[in-house]
Amino acid sequence: MMSFAILSLAAGSQKVLFDTRYKNPFGCIDTLEAVINKLDARDVPFDRLDLMLFSHAHRDHFEPTAALEVLKNHPETRLVGIRKRR
């Protein structure tokens, strides 16, 4: 069984979230409800997010609906990802 984890880093005053996806389309274990609640409520350490990065466009790393939910709750956040090759 696979599970999903996000990585949150802080460097100086900047906060970055990597591969944020918590509503999974597979039979995997989702990100813990407590983490989702903290993201949605902007609780520490997710009180501010400067940058949300996606390593690649597989749905276990990037899920558009979940990303939009994070951006709705964190309008200051810039979303950055890798462009898919043609």
Residue pairs with C-beta under 8 A, 6 or more apart in sequence:
1 27
1 28
1 29
2 26
2 28
2 29
2 60
3 28
3 29
4 21
4 22
4 24
4 28
4 29
4 30
4 31
4 60
5 31
6 17
6 18
6 19
6 20
6 21
6 22
6 31
6 35
7 17
7 18
7 19
8 15
8 16
8 17
8 18
8 45
8 46
9 15
9 16
9 18
10 16
10 45
14 50
14 51
15 45
15 46
15 48
15 49
15 50
15 51
16 49
16 50
16 51
16 52
16 53
17 46
17 49
17 51
17 52
17 53
17 70
17 77
18 53
18 54
18 55
19 53
19 54
19 55
19 61
19 62
20 39
20 52
20 54
20 66
20 67
20 70
21 31
21 59
21 60
21 61
21 62
21 63
21 66
21 67
22 30
22 31
22 35
22 36
22 39
22 63
22 66
23 30
23 63
23 65
23 66
23 69
24 30
24 59
24 60
24 63
25 59
25 63
26 59
26 60
28 60
30 36
37 43
38 44
38 45
38 46
39 46
39 70
39 73
39 74
40 69
40 73
41 73
42 48
42 73
42 74
46 74
48 74
48 76
49 70
49 74
49 76
49 77
50 76
50 77
50 78
51 77
51 78
51 80
52 67
52 70
52 71
52 74
52 77
52 78
52 79
52 80
53 80
53 81
54 61
54 62
54 67
54 79
54 80
54 81
54 82
55 61
55 82
56 62
56 81
56 82
57 81
57 82
57 84
62 81
67 79
70 77
71 77
71 79
